[in-house]
């Protein structure tokens, strides 16, 4: 559907486009032009027809729905309630706008409560009572309302199953290996996946392999937060993967003329590919799950990769000697954030964890056993010295809510073409 705007409206769009997620958002909604500007910024320019009143009505419905249910309306609900049937995919999910509106309300309410507490500072007991009561009220008013289904909706489950049959078993972002995708269905929204191993067992490579496949075989854009190694290092690895050249020769500046030609070709292909991996290394103080997810949403990503767990920061602090509590908080935040997109996280085993059999002891993961409590799937990577000498690793499902434990043997070739290939089921 073509979408035509007057010069005046175009000016409004340009003026307000950078402000729509700030405190002025609700004020802009008071005018038809402001409503059009918000739709222009958050959604496709061909979202709705020419009617200013229609756009305003649709926006008002979205806001009222969010206020009542604390969650975004589905595309089907939007079509049914507003009368429009050509909603395009949002540039950023409506849920992101909801989060911003919710945060604005929280800030306003917190300022009011803090002012009230200051007035009652002379009576600490009364101030404490007011504070606890008001903070609990704010939390309740802004809490997500989980979707509820009743038993009459079995038909929906059956319909979704038939829909999956049409498109194949994998419904999520690829792991980068057909065997894993067939067994696990890919990385999916509302699911949290960990890959764990001792140091230098190719955890980061496995995340990168999945992210690369998502871009080049599934035409997706993803975000890779590399909290341990610099983005330049991950970009070099990525370049060698897509060029099919030796990472080790690349690091030693020993590539052949033919390999240099493949590098040049990879550079051109990557430049022309509209789908991207965004390699980020947020500075300390900006490594919370919430901040990383917000950035991923703004970049239009369909999956978030984080390397690795021990460098993530918690918004809820614990004492220095209780880092395990912060890790538990972080794991809870990671699980909550999967409502926006799948998350794939690398974590590290303690030194005493050795083989795949011992890796089933989830208490040996990092500083907390909370991974085993929140993760939907936990993958492990294992390689003895002899295996590494033969360029072999074992990668397996340690624990999963839905799938049986399986172990695959995988060949690693960083000295030839920087590839990983599954060669056998162990």
N, C-alpha and C positions, 0 to 999 in steps of 0.2 A: 504494500500500500504506500503510495507516494505521500510524502509529508512536506507540505509547503508552509513557509513562515513569512510573515511580513518583515520588512527591514527593521521595524521597531522591535518586534519580538526577537529577531536575531541579535539585536543589540543587548536585550535583556539577558538572553542566553549567555552571551559572551561576558557580560558584567557579573552575573551571578554564578557562573559555572564553578568558580573556585571557592564559593562560599557555601555550597549546598549542604556540607556536612558540619558546618559550624553552628553556633547558637542562633544565627539568623534564619535557619532552615524553616522553622514553623512560621516565621513572619512572612517569608517569601510565599508560602502556600496560601496566604490570604488573597493573593491576586492571581487571575488567570495566567498572566505572563510569567509570574514567578513559578507557578505550577509547571508550566511548559518548560521553564529553564531547568527545573529539578529533574523532570523526566528526561530531558535532553542529556543531562550530565550522567544520570545513573543508568539509563537504559538506551537502547538503540534509537537513533533519530527517526526511524520508521515505525515506532512502536504503535502509535495511535493516529487516528485521522486528524482533521483540521480543527475540530471543535474545541475551543478553549474551555467551554463549560464541561465538555466530556472529559478532558484531561483533569480538570479540577475535581470533578466528581470521582474519577478513578483514584486520584491521590487521597481524597478524603476517605474513601472506602478503605484504602490500604492502611491509613493511620488508625482509623477506628477499629479495624480488624486486629492490628497490632496491639492496641490498647486493651482489647477484650481478651485476646488469646495468647499474647506474649510470644507470638511466633508469626512468620510471614505467611500470607495466603499463597496457596499453590497457584500455578498458572491456570488450572481448571477453574478454581474458585474465582480468580480474577475475570476470566472470560464469562463465567455465568453471572456474576454480580454486576459487572460493568457493561456488558453487552458487546464488548470487543472480542474478536476472535483471532487477532493477529499479533499477539504479544511475542516479541522476539526475546532471545536469551539476554538477560541483564549483563551489562558490562561488569557490574559487581552485584552479588546477591542482595535481594531486598533485605535479607537477614542482617547484612552489614549496616544498612541504614537504620534498622531497628536497634541494633547495638548502640549506634551513635545517639539516637533519640533517648534510649534508656540511660546512657551515661550522662546525657545532659540533664535529665530529670533527677538522677542521683546527685549530681553536683549541686543543683539548685536546692534540693531537700537537705543535703548535708550542710550547706552554708546556713540555712535557716536553723537547723538543730544546733550547730556550733554557736550561733549567736544566742540561742536560748540557754545553752549550757553556761556561756559566759555570764549571763545575767543571774544565774543561780550558783555562781562559784562560791558564794558565801555559805551555801548549804550543800556540802559535798554529797551527802546522802540523797538529797532530792535531785541533784544534778545527775548522779549516777542512775537513779531510777528513770529519769526522763530520757537519758542517753540510751540506755538499754532498750527501753520501750520504743523509742523513735527509730533507732537503728534496725531493730527487728521488723518494724513496719516497712521501712524502706526496702529491706531485703525481700520481704514477702511481696511487695508491690512490683518489684522489678525482676522477680524470679521467672525463669523460663517455665512455660506450661508444656509439659510433655504431651505428645500426641497420644490419644487414647483410641483404641480399637475395641469393638465388641465382637462377640463370637458369630454374629450374623455376617461378618465381612470375610468369611472364608473364601468367597468367590473372588475377592481381590487378590488373595494369595495365589489362587489357581491361575488367574489371569496373568499375574506377574511371572509365574512359572512358564506359561506358554510363550510369553513375550521373550523370556530368556532363551527358550529353545530356538526361536527365530534368529537370534543374534549370536548364538554360541554361548558356552558356559561362562566365559569371562565377562563380568559386568563392570569391573573396575580397571584401574590403571595397571599396566603390565608389570610383572616382576622382571621382565627382560628375558625370561626363559619359558618356552612353551610348556615344559613339563610342570613347572610351578604354577603357571596360570591354570592349567587343566586341573591340577590338584587343589588349588586354593582359590581360584576364581579372580585373582588379581587383588590389587589394593582398592578398597571400597570406602566410600563415605560412611561415617559412623563406625568405622573400624580402625583400631590402632594396632600397628604392626611393629615389632621390635626385631632387630637382628643383633645377636650378641656373640661375643668371642673374646678371647684373650687378645692382647695387643698384636698388631701386625699380622692379622689373619684375614685381611681383605674386606673388613666390614665396610669401610668407606667406598671401596670399589664396587661392592654389591649395591649400595645405594645409588652410586653414580651409573652403574649399568642399567638399573631400572629407570632412572630419570632420563638417560639417553634414549632408551627404547621408547619411552613415552613420547618424546619429541619426534623421533624419526620414523617410528612405525605406527604411531597412533595419532600423530598431529596434535599433540597437547603441549601446553606450556606449563612449566612447573617451577617451584622455588626450591633451591638447595641451600640451606643455612649451614655453612661449614664453620662450626664454632671452634674446632681444634686446629685445622690447617688453614692457611691463607687461601683466599679465592683464586689467586694466581696458580697455586698448586693444583687445585681441582680443575681449573680451566685447561691446564696443560694435559692432565689425564683425559679430560673430555675430548680435547683436540686429537690426541693419539687414538682414542677409540673410534671416532667418526672417520678419521683418515685411514685407520687400519694399519698403523705403523708401530714400530717398537717403542714402547715408553722408555725402556732402559737406554736404547740408542739415542732417543730424544734427549734424555737427561745428560748423556755423555757427549752430546753434539757430534754424533757419529752416524747420522742418517745418510743413506745412499741417495744419489741423484733421483732415482725413481721414487723413493720415499718422500723426498722434498717436493716432488711433483704432486704426490698425494696430499701433502700438507696444504699446498696452494689451492688444490681443488676443494679440500675440506673448508678452507677459509671462505671461498666463494659460495659454496653451498650453504654454509652456516649463515652468511650474511643475507642470503636471499630467502632463507627459511623463515616464514612468519611466526613459527612456534619457537619458543626460547626456553633455555634453562637460565634462571636468574641465580647466579652464585652470590651469596651475601655472607658477610661476617659482621653481624651487628656488634658495636662496641659494648664493653662491659657496662652494665646498667640498663641495657636495652635488649636483653636476651630472655625475656619472659615469653612463655607460650603465647600469651595474648598479643604481645607486640609482634612476634614473628608471624602469627596467623593474620593479623591485620594487614601487614605488609604483603603477604601472599595473596590475600583477597584483592588488595588494590592493584596488584600486578596481573590479575586475571588468571592466577594459577589454578590448576586442577588437582594438584597434589603437593604436599609439603614434605621435604626430606630434611632431617636434622641429624647432623654429625657433630657432637654426640651428646648423650643424656647428661653426663657429668658437668657440662659447661652451661646447661640451661639454668636460668635464675628463677627463683620463686617470688611471686608477689606477696606470699605469706611467709614471713620470716620466722625462723626458729633460732635458738641459741647456737653458738659455734659448735658445741659438742653434740648437737642434735641434727646434723646434716641429713640423717636418714628421714627425719620428719619433713624437711624441705623437699627431698626427693619424692616422698609420698604425695606431697601437695602438687609437685610438678607433674607426676603421672596422672593425677586426677584432672589437672588442667589440660593435659594432652588428650585424654579421653573425651572431655567436654568439647574440645576444639574440633574433633573429627566430624561434628555435625556440619561443618563447612566443607571439608574435603578430607580425603584419606591422608594419614600421617605415617611415615616410615622413619623409624628412629634407630640409630646405632647406639648400643650400650656396651659396657665392658665387664667381662667376668673378673672376679678376683683372681689373683695369681694361682691360688690353689686348685682352681677348676682346670681339669686336664682334658679328658675325653668326652665324647658325646654322651656316654652313659652317665658320667658325673654331672654333665651340664643340666640334667633334669632337676638338680638341686637349685631352685631359683633363689635361695638365700645367698648364693654366691655371686649374684649379679650386683655389681657396683656396691652401693651403700645401703640398699633397701631391697626387700622382697616384694615391694608394691607393684613391680612390673607384672609379676604373676597374677596379681589381683585385678589389674585393669586392662591388660593387653588382650586383644582378640586372637592374635597369632604371635608366637615367639619362634623365630628362626635362630638356629645356632650354626656357627662355622667352626670347624675343627681341622687342624693340620699338625701332624707330628713333624719332627725334623726330617725324617725319611720321606714323608709325603711331600713336604715342601721342596725337597731335593728333586722329586719327580714332577714338580709343578702340579700337584694334586691337592684338593681340599675336599672335605665332606661338609655338605650344607643340609641341614635337616629341620623338620618341624619338631621343636621341643614340647610345645604345648599349644593347643588351639581349642577354641570354644566349639568349632564346627568340623574340624578335620583330623584325620588320624595321623599319628607321628610317622613321618617318612624321611629317609635320608638319601640324598643324591651324591654321587661322586662327580666332581667337577674338575676339568683341566683348566689351568691358568697359563696364559702365554703372554707375558709382558715383554719377552725378548724378541718376539716376532711381529705380532699384529695386535697386541693388547686386547685379547679376547678371552672370554670365559665361556666354556661349553660344558653342558651336562653330558657325561659319558656313560653313566650307569646308575641304577638304583641299588643302593647297598642293602 
